[in-house]
Amino acid sequence: MDAKIETSKPREPEPRAAPVRPSQAEAEAAVRTLIAFAGDDPSREGLIETPARVAKAFREFYCGYEQNPTDTLDRVFDEAGGYDDMVLVRDIPFYSHCEHHMVPFIGKAHIAYFPDGGVVGLSKLARVVDIFARRLQMQERLTAEIAAAVDDGLRPRGVAVLLEAEHHCVSMRGAEKSGVSTVTTRFTGVFKTDAAERVRFLALANRR
């Protein structure tokens, strides 16, 4: 009789606790430290108010952490006249920050979906882009998160997302090559299984 081989299931990763947000005073002290690290004097006149301004700007840059994309896509309009073809919103501007160097990457998003019984307000798709972009990001993850949110929120027959952006961590430091763009895509449903629909999406997204 063969010996029974026992296999253990991989352990599920434990959920990470939510980070503790520092106080306004702690954030401003950190900015003063960085100013000094850069080689300037945080107490000179032109920099005295900078820590408070930077802390305020951070709340704007990263407000996406406090917003839920599910709430944005919670209303679907069923009266679309039987429309069941592609809906494409293109050239959605976004501004995000690279999580590796905390410098901006700026670009445009193109989002398409095939309705399955209902459509969503077009501005809601742009709002989803903003929610995820206003966090520390990688463009690859940003693309995937946008597609997943639209897929989960609308339950369409397919979702297509294309992002193109210039990363200032490439243009301002390191390689210092300006004008270089990065393109990422994510396809689900019909767009993933039907090559003709992918081609049609890409052609419409890039039409000028």
Rosetta constraint file for C-alpha pairs under 8 A:
AtomPair CA 22 CA 26 HARMONIC 5.85 0.50
AtomPair CA 22 CA 27 HARMONIC 6.35 0.50
AtomPair CA 23 CA 27 HARMONIC 6.25 0.50
AtomPair CA 24 CA 28 HARMONIC 6.21 0.50
AtomPair CA 24 CA 55 HARMONIC 7.15 0.50
AtomPair CA 25 CA 29 HARMONIC 6.17 0.50
AtomPair CA 26 CA 30 HARMONIC 6.27 0.50
AtomPair CA 27 CA 31 HARMONIC 6.45 0.50
AtomPair CA 27 CA 51 HARMONIC 7.72 0.50
AtomPair CA 27 CA 55 HARMONIC 6.29 0.50
AtomPair CA 28 CA 32 HARMONIC 6.34 0.50
AtomPair CA 28 CA 51 HARMONIC 4.65 0.50
AtomPair CA 28 CA 52 HARMONIC 5.88 0.50
AtomPair CA 28 CA 54 HARMONIC 7.76 0.50
AtomPair CA 28 CA 55 HARMONIC 6.38 0.50
AtomPair CA 29 CA 33 HARMONIC 6.33 0.50
AtomPair CA 29 CA 51 HARMONIC 7.30 0.50
AtomPair CA 30 CA 34 HARMONIC 6.37 0.50
AtomPair CA 31 CA 35 HARMONIC 6.20 0.50
AtomPair CA 31 CA 51 HARMONIC 5.31 0.50
AtomPair CA 31 CA 54 HARMONIC 7.39 0.50
AtomPair CA 32 CA 36 HARMONIC 6.29 0.50
AtomPair CA 32 CA 42 HARMONIC 5.57 0.50
AtomPair CA 32 CA 51 HARMONIC 6.22 0.50
AtomPair CA 33 CA 37 HARMONIC 6.10 0.50
AtomPair CA 34 CA 38 HARMONIC 6.11 0.50
AtomPair CA 35 CA 39 HARMONIC 6.64 0.50
AtomPair CA 35 CA 40 HARMONIC 5.76 0.50
AtomPair CA 35 CA 41 HARMONIC 6.87 0.50
AtomPair CA 35 CA 42 HARMONIC 5.91 0.50
AtomPair CA 36 CA 40 HARMONIC 5.12 0.50
AtomPair CA 36 CA 41 HARMONIC 5.75 0.50
AtomPair CA 36 CA 42 HARMONIC 6.25 0.50
AtomPair CA 41 CA 47 HARMONIC 7.62 0.50
AtomPair CA 42 CA 47 HARMONIC 5.42 0.50
AtomPair CA 42 CA 48 HARMONIC 6.17 0.50
AtomPair CA 43 CA 47 HARMONIC 6.36 0.50
AtomPair CA 43 CA 48 HARMONIC 5.45 0.50
AtomPair CA 44 CA 48 HARMONIC 6.12 0.50
AtomPair CA 46 CA 50 HARMONIC 7.73 0.50
AtomPair CA 47 CA 51 HARMONIC 7.65 0.50
AtomPair CA 49 CA 53 HARMONIC 6.40 0.50
AtomPair CA 50 CA 54 HARMONIC 6.01 0.50
AtomPair CA 51 CA 55 HARMONIC 6.18 0.50
AtomPair CA 52 CA 56 HARMONIC 6.25 0.50
AtomPair CA 53 CA 57 HARMONIC 6.11 0.50
AtomPair CA 54 CA 58 HARMONIC 6.11 0.50
AtomPair CA 55 CA 59 HARMONIC 6.61 0.50
AtomPair CA 56 CA 60 HARMONIC 6.76 0.50
AtomPair CA 57 CA 61 HARMONIC 6.06 0.50
AtomPair CA 58 CA 62 HARMONIC 5.92 0.50
AtomPair CA 59 CA 63 HARMONIC 5.59 0.50
AtomPair CA 60 CA 134 HARMONIC 7.91 0.50
AtomPair CA 61 CA 96 HARMONIC 7.62 0.50
AtomPair CA 61 CA 134 HARMONIC 5.55 0.50
AtomPair CA 61 CA 135 HARMONIC 7.20 0.50
AtomPair CA 62 CA 134 HARMONIC 4.55 0.50
AtomPair CA 62 CA 135 HARMONIC 4.74 0.50
AtomPair CA 62 CA 136 HARMONIC 7.23 0.50
AtomPair CA 63 CA 67 HARMONIC 7.10 0.50
AtomPair CA 63 CA 131 HARMONIC 7.50 0.50
AtomPair CA 63 CA 134 HARMONIC 5.81 0.50
AtomPair CA 63 CA 135 HARMONIC 7.14 0.50
AtomPair CA 64 CA 68 HARMONIC 7.84 0.50
AtomPair CA 64 CA 130 HARMONIC 7.12 0.50
AtomPair CA 64 CA 131 HARMONIC 4.35 0.50
AtomPair CA 64 CA 132 HARMONIC 5.88 0.50
AtomPair CA 64 CA 133 HARMONIC 7.09 0.50
AtomPair CA 64 CA 134 HARMONIC 4.61 0.50
AtomPair CA 64 CA 135 HARMONIC 5.60 0.50
AtomPair CA 65 CA 131 HARMONIC 7.53 0.50
AtomPair CA 65 CA 132 HARMONIC 7.97 0.50
AtomPair CA 65 CA 134 HARMONIC 7.38 0.50
AtomPair CA 65 CA 135 HARMONIC 6.28 0.50
AtomPair CA 67 CA 131 HARMONIC 6.40 0.50
AtomPair CA 68 CA 72 HARMONIC 7.06 0.50
AtomPair CA 68 CA 131 HARMONIC 7.40 0.50
AtomPair CA 69 CA 73 HARMONIC 6.57 0.50
AtomPair CA 69 CA 128 HARMONIC 5.67 0.50
AtomPair CA 69 CA 131 HARMONIC 6.68 0.50
AtomPair CA 69 CA 149 HARMONIC 6.65 0.50
AtomPair CA 70 CA 74 HARMONIC 6.17 0.50
AtomPair CA 70 CA 149 HARMONIC 7.08 0.50
AtomPair CA 70 CA 153 HARMONIC 6.17 0.50
AtomPair CA 72 CA 124 HARMONIC 6.13 0.50
AtomPair CA 72 CA 127 HARMONIC 7.22 0.50
AtomPair CA 72 CA 128 HARMONIC 7.00 0.50
AtomPair CA 73 CA 120 HARMONIC 7.09 0.50
AtomPair CA 73 CA 124 HARMONIC 6.53 0.50
AtomPair CA 73 CA 150 HARMONIC 7.63 0.50
AtomPair CA 73 CA 153 HARMONIC 5.56 0.50
AtomPair CA 73 CA 154 HARMONIC 7.12 0.50
AtomPair CA 74 CA 153 HARMONIC 6.84 0.50
AtomPair CA 75 CA 120 HARMONIC 6.73 0.50
AtomPair CA 76 CA 118 HARMONIC 5.78 0.50
AtomPair CA 76 CA 119 HARMONIC 5.48 0.50
AtomPair CA 76 CA 120 HARMONIC 4.82 0.50
AtomPair CA 76 CA 121 HARMONIC 7.52 0.50
AtomPair CA 76 CA 154 HARMONIC 7.45 0.50
AtomPair CA 77 CA 118 HARMONIC 5.29 0.50
AtomPair CA 77 CA 119 HARMONIC 5.21 0.50
AtomPair CA 77 CA 120 HARMONIC 5.95 0.50
AtomPair CA 77 CA 121 HARMONIC 7.76 0.50
AtomPair CA 78 CA 117 HARMONIC 6.15 0.50
AtomPair CA 78 CA 118 HARMONIC 4.26 0.50
AtomPair CA 78 CA 119 HARMONIC 6.53 0.50
AtomPair CA 79 CA 118 HARMONIC 6.98 0.50
AtomPair CA 80 CA 118 HARMONIC 6.53 0.50
AtomPair CA 80 CA 119 HARMONIC 6.80 0.50
AtomPair CA 82 CA 117 HARMONIC 7.69 0.50
AtomPair CA 83 CA 115 HARMONIC 7.60 0.50
AtomPair CA 84 CA 114 HARMONIC 6.34 0.50
AtomPair CA 84 CA 115 HARMONIC 5.46 0.50
AtomPair CA 84 CA 116 HARMONIC 6.84 0.50
AtomPair CA 84 CA 117 HARMONIC 7.62 0.50
AtomPair CA 85 CA 114 HARMONIC 5.78 0.50
AtomPair CA 85 CA 115 HARMONIC 7.02 0.50
AtomPair CA 86 CA 112 HARMONIC 6.47 0.50
AtomPair CA 86 CA 113 HARMONIC 5.68 0.50
AtomPair CA 86 CA 114 HARMONIC 4.80 0.50
AtomPair CA 86 CA 115 HARMONIC 7.30 0.50
AtomPair CA 87 CA 112 HARMONIC 5.30 0.50
AtomPair CA 87 CA 113 HARMONIC 5.44 0.50
AtomPair CA 87 CA 114 HARMONIC 6.31 0.50
AtomPair CA 87 CA 115 HARMONIC 7.59 0.50
AtomPair CA 88 CA 110 HARMONIC 7.21 0.50
AtomPair CA 88 CA 111 HARMONIC 5.70 0.50
AtomPair CA 88 CA 112 HARMONIC 4.13 0.50
AtomPair CA 88 CA 113 HARMONIC 6.74 0.50
AtomPair CA 88 CA 201 HARMONIC 7.96 0.50
AtomPair CA 88 CA 205 HARMONIC 7.83 0.50
AtomPair CA 89 CA 110 HARMONIC 5.84 0.50
AtomPair CA 89 CA 111 HARMONIC 5.37 0.50
AtomPair CA 89 CA 112 HARMONIC 6.28 0.50
AtomPair CA 89 CA 122 HARMONIC 7.12 0.50
AtomPair CA 89 CA 125 HARMONIC 7.72 0.50
AtomPair CA 90 CA 108 HARMONIC 7.82 0.50
AtomPair CA 90 CA 109 HARMONIC 6.30 0.50
AtomPair CA 90 CA 110 HARMONIC 4.08 0.50
AtomPair CA 90 CA 111 HARMONIC 6.20 0.50
AtomPair CA 90 CA 205 HARMONIC 6.07 0.50
AtomPair CA 91 CA 108 HARMONIC 5.14 0.50
AtomPair CA 91 CA 109 HARMONIC 5.63 0.50
AtomPair CA 91 CA 110 HARMONIC 5.78 0.50
AtomPair CA 91 CA 205 HARMONIC 8.00 0.50
AtomPair CA 92 CA 108 HARMONIC 5.06 0.50
AtomPair CA 92 CA 109 HARMONIC 4.88 0.50
AtomPair CA 92 CA 110 HARMONIC 6.40 0.50
AtomPair CA 92 CA 126 HARMONIC 6.22 0.50
AtomPair CA 93 CA 106 HARMONIC 7.71 0.50
AtomPair CA 93 CA 107 HARMONIC 5.82 0.50
AtomPair CA 93 CA 108 HARMONIC 4.40 0.50
AtomPair CA 93 CA 109 HARMONIC 6.41 0.50
AtomPair CA 94 CA 106 HARMONIC 5.98 0.50
AtomPair CA 94 CA 107 HARMONIC 5.58 0.50
AtomPair CA 94 CA 108 HARMONIC 5.82 0.50
AtomPair CA 94 CA 109 HARMONIC 7.17 0.50
AtomPair CA 94 CA 129 HARMONIC 7.07 0.50
AtomPair CA 94 CA 130 HARMONIC 6.47 0.50
AtomPair CA 94 CA 133 HARMONIC 6.66 0.50
AtomPair CA 95 CA 104 HARMONIC 6.84 0.50
AtomPair CA 95 CA 105 HARMONIC 6.19 0.50
AtomPair CA 95 CA 106 HARMONIC 4.71 0.50
AtomPair CA 95 CA 107 HARMONIC 6.72 0.50
AtomPair CA 95 CA 130 HARMONIC 7.85 0.50
AtomPair CA 95 CA 133 HARMONIC 6.32 0.50
AtomPair CA 95 CA 134 HARMONIC 7.24 0.50
AtomPair CA 96 CA 104 HARMONIC 5.56 0.50
AtomPair CA 96 CA 105 HARMONIC 5.42 0.50
AtomPair CA 96 CA 106 HARMONIC 6.33 0.50
AtomPair CA 96 CA 133 HARMONIC 4.83 0.50
AtomPair CA 96 CA 134 HARMONIC 5.67 0.50
AtomPair CA 96 CA 135 HARMONIC 6.75 0.50
AtomPair CA 96 CA 136 HARMONIC 7.05 0.50
AtomPair CA 96 CA 137 HARMONIC 6.86 0.50
AtomPair CA 97 CA 102 HARMONIC 5.33 0.50
AtomPair CA 97 CA 103 HARMONIC 5.24 0.50
AtomPair CA 97 CA 104 HARMONIC 4.24 0.50
AtomPair CA 97 CA 105 HARMONIC 5.71 0.50
AtomPair CA 97 CA 133 HARMONIC 7.69 0.50
AtomPair CA 97 CA 134 HARMONIC 7.63 0.50
AtomPair CA 97 CA 135 HARMONIC 6.95 0.50
AtomPair CA 97 CA 136 HARMONIC 5.34 0.50
AtomPair CA 97 CA 137 HARMONIC 5.99 0.50
AtomPair CA 98 CA 102 HARMONIC 4.94 0.50
AtomPair CA 98 CA 103 HARMONIC 5.59 0.50
AtomPair CA 98 CA 104 HARMONIC 6.07 0.50
AtomPair CA 98 CA 105 HARMONIC 6.53 0.50
AtomPair CA 98 CA 136 HARMONIC 5.87 0.50
AtomPair CA 98 CA 137 HARMONIC 5.21 0.50
AtomPair CA 98 CA 138 HARMONIC 5.90 0.50
AtomPair CA 98 CA 167 HARMONIC 7.79 0.50
AtomPair CA 98 CA 169 HARMONIC 7.59 0.50
AtomPair CA 99 CA 103 HARMONIC 7.96 0.50
AtomPair CA 99 CA 136 HARMONIC 4.72 0.50
AtomPair CA 99 CA 137 HARMONIC 5.11 0.50
AtomPair CA 99 CA 138 HARMONIC 6.44 0.50
AtomPair CA 101 CA 169 HARMONIC 6.71 0.50
AtomPair CA 102 CA 136 HARMONIC 7.23 0.50
AtomPair CA 103 CA 167 HARMONIC 7.98 0.50
AtomPair CA 103 CA 168 HARMONIC 6.17 0.50
AtomPair CA 103 CA 169 HARMONIC 6.11 0.50
AtomPair CA 104 CA 167 HARMONIC 6.46 0.50
AtomPair CA 104 CA 168 HARMONIC 5.70 0.50
AtomPair CA 104 CA 169 HARMONIC 7.46 0.50
AtomPair CA 105 CA 165 HARMONIC 6.25 0.50
AtomPair CA 105 CA 166 HARMONIC 5.48 0.50
AtomPair CA 105 CA 167 HARMONIC 4.17 0.50
AtomPair CA 105 CA 168 HARMONIC 5.71 0.50
AtomPair CA 105 CA 169 HARMONIC 7.80 0.50
AtomPair CA 106 CA 165 HARMONIC 5.23 0.50
AtomPair CA 106 CA 166 HARMONIC 5.54 0.50
AtomPair CA 106 CA 167 HARMONIC 6.66 0.50
AtomPair CA 107 CA 163 HARMONIC 7.17 0.50
AtomPair CA 107 CA 164 HARMONIC 5.50 0.50
AtomPair CA 107 CA 165 HARMONIC 3.85 0.50
AtomPair CA 107 CA 166 HARMONIC 6.23 0.50
AtomPair CA 108 CA 163 HARMONIC 5.92 0.50
AtomPair CA 108 CA 164 HARMONIC 5.64 0.50
AtomPair CA 108 CA 165 HARMONIC 6.46 0.50
AtomPair CA 109 CA 129 HARMONIC 7.59 0.50
AtomPair CA 109 CA 161 HARMONIC 7.18 0.50
AtomPair CA 109 CA 162 HARMONIC 5.82 0.50
AtomPair CA 109 CA 163 HARMONIC 4.56 0.50
AtomPair CA 109 CA 164 HARMONIC 6.64 0.50
AtomPair CA 110 CA 161 HARMONIC 5.72 0.50
AtomPair CA 110 CA 162 HARMONIC 5.13 0.50
AtomPair CA 110 CA 163 HARMONIC 6.40 0.50
AtomPair CA 110 CA 205 HARMONIC 6.34 0.50
AtomPair CA 111 CA 125 HARMONIC 7.49 0.50
AtomPair CA 111 CA 159 HARMONIC 7.43 0.50
AtomPair CA 111 CA 160 HARMONIC 5.75 0.50
AtomPair CA 111 CA 161 HARMONIC 4.65 0.50
AtomPair CA 111 CA 162 HARMONIC 6.62 0.50
AtomPair CA 112 CA 159 HARMONIC 5.74 0.50
AtomPair CA 112 CA 160 HARMONIC 5.06 0.50
AtomPair CA 112 CA 161 HARMONIC 6.55 0.50
AtomPair CA 112 CA 201 HARMONIC 7.38 0.50
AtomPair CA 113 CA 156 HARMONIC 6.48 0.50
AtomPair CA 113 CA 157 HARMONIC 7.23 0.50
AtomPair CA 113 CA 158 HARMONIC 5.42 0.50
AtomPair CA 113 CA 159 HARMONIC 4.38 0.50
AtomPair CA 113 CA 160 HARMONIC 6.25 0.50
AtomPair CA 114 CA 156 HARMONIC 5.59 0.50
AtomPair CA 114 CA 157 HARMONIC 5.20 0.50
AtomPair CA 114 CA 158 HARMONIC 5.38 0.50
AtomPair CA 114 CA 159 HARMONIC 6.81 0.50
AtomPair CA 114 CA 190 HARMONIC 7.87 0.50
AtomPair CA 115 CA 119 HARMONIC 5.96 0.50
AtomPair CA 115 CA 154 HARMONIC 7.84 0.50
AtomPair CA 115 CA 156 HARMONIC 4.93 0.50
AtomPair CA 115 CA 157 HARMONIC 6.25 0.50
AtomPair CA 115 CA 158 HARMONIC 7.92 0.50
AtomPair CA 116 CA 155 HARMONIC 7.06 0.50
AtomPair CA 116 CA 156 HARMONIC 4.93 0.50
AtomPair CA 116 CA 157 HARMONIC 5.88 0.50
AtomPair CA 118 CA 154 HARMONIC 7.94 0.50
AtomPair CA 119 CA 154 HARMONIC 7.78 0.50
AtomPair CA 120 CA 124 HARMONIC 6.96 0.50
AtomPair CA 120 CA 154 HARMONIC 7.69 0.50
AtomPair CA 121 CA 125 HARMONIC 7.51 0.50
AtomPair CA 122 CA 126 HARMONIC 7.21 0.50
AtomPair CA 123 CA 127 HARMONIC 6.27 0.50
AtomPair CA 124 CA 128 HARMONIC 6.28 0.50
AtomPair CA 125 CA 129 HARMONIC 6.54 0.50
AtomPair CA 125 CA 150 HARMONIC 7.76 0.50
AtomPair CA 126 CA 130 HARMONIC 6.48 0.50
AtomPair CA 127 CA 131 HARMONIC 6.25 0.50
AtomPair CA 128 CA 132 HARMONIC 6.57 0.50
AtomPair CA 128 CA 146 HARMONIC 6.65 0.50
AtomPair CA 128 CA 149 HARMONIC 7.69 0.50
AtomPair CA 129 CA 133 HARMONIC 5.95 0.50
AtomPair CA 129 CA 146 HARMONIC 6.30 0.50
AtomPair CA 130 CA 134 HARMONIC 5.85 0.50
AtomPair CA 131 CA 135 HARMONIC 7.59 0.50
AtomPair CA 132 CA 142 HARMONIC 6.39 0.50
AtomPair CA 132 CA 145 HARMONIC 7.21 0.50
AtomPair CA 132 CA 146 HARMONIC 7.12 0.50
AtomPair CA 133 CA 137 HARMONIC 6.96 0.50
AtomPair CA 133 CA 142 HARMONIC 6.76 0.50
AtomPair CA 137 CA 141 HARMONIC 6.96 0.50
AtomPair CA 137 CA 142 HARMONIC 6.42 0.50
AtomPair CA 138 CA 142 HARMONIC 6.11 0.50
AtomPair CA 139 CA 143 HARMONIC 6.16 0.50
AtomPair CA 139 CA 163 HARMONIC 7.74 0.50
AtomPair CA 139 CA 184 HARMONIC 7.24 0.50
AtomPair CA 140 CA 144 HARMONIC 6.49 0.50
AtomPair CA 140 CA 184 HARMONIC 6.30 0.50
AtomPair CA 141 CA 145 HARMONIC 6.00 0.50
AtomPair CA 142 CA 146 HARMONIC 6.21 0.50
AtomPair CA 143 CA 147 HARMONIC 6.39 0.50
AtomPair CA 143 CA 161 HARMONIC 6.57 0.50
AtomPair CA 143 CA 162 HARMONIC 7.11 0.50
AtomPair CA 143 CA 163 HARMONIC 6.59 0.50
AtomPair CA 143 CA 184 HARMONIC 6.73 0.50
AtomPair CA 143 CA 185 HARMONIC 6.50 0.50
AtomPair CA 143 CA 186 HARMONIC 6.46 0.50
AtomPair CA 144 CA 148 HARMONIC 6.11 0.50
AtomPair CA 144 CA 185 HARMONIC 7.99 0.50
AtomPair CA 144 CA 186 HARMONIC 6.12 0.50
AtomPair CA 145 CA 149 HARMONIC 6.07 0.50
AtomPair CA 146 CA 150 HARMONIC 6.33 0.50
AtomPair CA 146 CA 161 HARMONIC 7.45 0.50
AtomPair CA 147 CA 151 HARMONIC 6.05 0.50
AtomPair CA 147 CA 159 HARMONIC 6.37 0.50
AtomPair CA 147 CA 160 HARMONIC 6.87 0.50
AtomPair CA 147 CA 161 HARMONIC 6.09 0.50
AtomPair CA 147 CA 186 HARMONIC 6.59 0.50
AtomPair CA 147 CA 187 HARMONIC 7.51 0.50
AtomPair CA 147 CA 188 HARMONIC 7.86 0.50
AtomPair CA 148 CA 152 HARMONIC 5.96 0.50
AtomPair CA 149 CA 153 HARMONIC 5.84 0.50
AtomPair CA 150 CA 154 HARMONIC 5.81 0.50
AtomPair CA 150 CA 155 HARMONIC 7.57 0.50
AtomPair CA 150 CA 159 HARMONIC 7.19 0.50
AtomPair CA 151 CA 155 HARMONIC 5.20 0.50
AtomPair CA 151 CA 156 HARMONIC 6.29 0.50
AtomPair CA 151 CA 158 HARMONIC 7.36 0.50
AtomPair CA 151 CA 159 HARMONIC 6.39 0.50
AtomPair CA 151 CA 188 HARMONIC 7.87 0.50
AtomPair CA 157 CA 189 HARMONIC 5.60 0.50
AtomPair CA 157 CA 190 HARMONIC 5.99 0.50
AtomPair CA 158 CA 187 HARMONIC 7.36 0.50
AtomPair CA 158 CA 188 HARMONIC 5.10 0.50
AtomPair CA 158 CA 189 HARMONIC 4.00 0.50
AtomPair CA 158 CA 190 HARMONIC 4.77 0.50
AtomPair CA 158 CA 191 HARMONIC 5.68 0.50
AtomPair CA 158 CA 192 HARMONIC 7.66 0.50
AtomPair CA 159 CA 186 HARMONIC 7.93 0.50
AtomPair CA 159 CA 187 HARMONIC 5.72 0.50
AtomPair CA 159 CA 188 HARMONIC 5.13 0.50
AtomPair CA 159 CA 189 HARMONIC 6.61 0.50
AtomPair CA 159 CA 190 HARMONIC 7.62 0.50
AtomPair CA 159 CA 191 HARMONIC 6.49 0.50
AtomPair CA 160 CA 185 HARMONIC 7.37 0.50
AtomPair CA 160 CA 186 HARMONIC 5.86 0.50
AtomPair CA 160 CA 187 HARMONIC 4.60 0.50
AtomPair CA 160 CA 188 HARMONIC 6.57 0.50
AtomPair CA 160 CA 191 HARMONIC 6.34 0.50
AtomPair CA 160 CA 198 HARMONIC 7.85 0.50
AtomPair CA 160 CA 201 HARMONIC 7.55 0.50
AtomPair CA 161 CA 185 HARMONIC 5.46 0.50
AtomPair CA 161 CA 186 HARMONIC 5.27 0.50
AtomPair CA 161 CA 187 HARMONIC 6.57 0.50
AtomPair CA 162 CA 183 HARMONIC 7.04 0.50
AtomPair CA 162 CA 184 HARMONIC 5.73 0.50
AtomPair CA 162 CA 185 HARMONIC 4.45 0.50
AtomPair CA 162 CA 186 HARMONIC 6.77 0.50
AtomPair CA 163 CA 182 HARMONIC 7.90 0.50
AtomPair CA 163 CA 183 HARMONIC 5.58 0.50
AtomPair CA 163 CA 184 HARMONIC 5.30 0.50
AtomPair CA 163 CA 185 HARMONIC 6.46 0.50
AtomPair CA 164 CA 181 HARMONIC 6.36 0.50
AtomPair CA 164 CA 182 HARMONIC 5.43 0.50
AtomPair CA 164 CA 183 HARMONIC 4.40 0.50
AtomPair CA 164 CA 184 HARMONIC 6.61 0.50
AtomPair CA 165 CA 181 HARMONIC 5.29 0.50
AtomPair CA 165 CA 182 HARMONIC 5.37 0.50
AtomPair CA 165 CA 183 HARMONIC 6.75 0.50
AtomPair CA 166 CA 171 HARMONIC 7.93 0.50
AtomPair CA 166 CA 179 HARMONIC 6.77 0.50
AtomPair CA 166 CA 180 HARMONIC 5.98 0.50
AtomPair CA 166 CA 181 HARMONIC 4.68 0.50
AtomPair CA 166 CA 182 HARMONIC 6.34 0.50
AtomPair CA 167 CA 171 HARMONIC 6.56 0.50
AtomPair CA 167 CA 180 HARMONIC 7.72 0.50
AtomPair CA 167 CA 181 HARMONIC 7.32 0.50
AtomPair CA 167 CA 182 HARMONIC 7.75 0.50
AtomPair CA 168 CA 172 HARMONIC 5.24 0.50
AtomPair CA 168 CA 173 HARMONIC 7.41 0.50
AtomPair CA 168 CA 178 HARMONIC 7.95 0.50
AtomPair CA 169 CA 173 HARMONIC 5.52 0.50
AtomPair CA 169 CA 174 HARMONIC 7.00 0.50
AtomPair CA 170 CA 174 HARMONIC 6.01 0.50
AtomPair CA 170 CA 175 HARMONIC 5.67 0.50
AtomPair CA 170 CA 176 HARMONIC 5.48 0.50
AtomPair CA 170 CA 177 HARMONIC 6.00 0.50
AtomPair CA 170 CA 178 HARMONIC 7.21 0.50
AtomPair CA 170 CA 180 HARMONIC 7.90 0.50
AtomPair CA 171 CA 175 HARMONIC 6.87 0.50
AtomPair CA 171 CA 176 HARMONIC 4.28 0.50
AtomPair CA 171 CA 177 HARMONIC 4.54 0.50
AtomPair CA 171 CA 178 HARMONIC 4.33 0.50
AtomPair CA 171 CA 179 HARMONIC 7.35 0.50
AtomPair CA 171 CA 180 HARMONIC 7.56 0.50
AtomPair CA 172 CA 176 HARMONIC 5.20 0.50
AtomPair CA 172 CA 177 HARMONIC 7.53 0.50
AtomPair CA 172 CA 178 HARMONIC 7.55 0.50
AtomPair CA 187 CA 191 HARMONIC 5.46 0.50
AtomPair CA 187 CA 192 HARMONIC 5.07 0.50
AtomPair CA 188 CA 192 HARMONIC 4.94 0.50
AtomPair CA 188 CA 193 HARMONIC 7.90 0.50
AtomPair CA 189 CA 193 HARMONIC 6.39 0.50
AtomPair CA 190 CA 194 HARMONIC 5.60 0.50
AtomPair CA 190 CA 197 HARMONIC 7.26 0.50
AtomPair CA 191 CA 195 HARMONIC 6.94 0.50
AtomPair CA 191 CA 197 HARMONIC 5.63 0.50
AtomPair CA 191 CA 198 HARMONIC 5.24 0.50
AtomPair CA 192 CA 198 HARMONIC 7.28 0.50
AtomPair CA 194 CA 198 HARMONIC 6.66 0.50
AtomPair CA 195 CA 199 HARMONIC 6.25 0.50
AtomPair CA 196 CA 200 HARMONIC 6.18 0.50
AtomPair CA 197 CA 201 HARMONIC 6.08 0.50
AtomPair CA 198 CA 202 HARMONIC 6.21 0.50
AtomPair CA 199 CA 203 HARMONIC 6.05 0.50
AtomPair CA 200 CA 204 HARMONIC 6.15 0.50
AtomPair CA 201 CA 205 HARMONIC 5.97 0.50
AtomPair CA 202 CA 206 HARMONIC 6.07 0.50
AtomPair CA 203 CA 207 HARMONIC 6.02 0.50
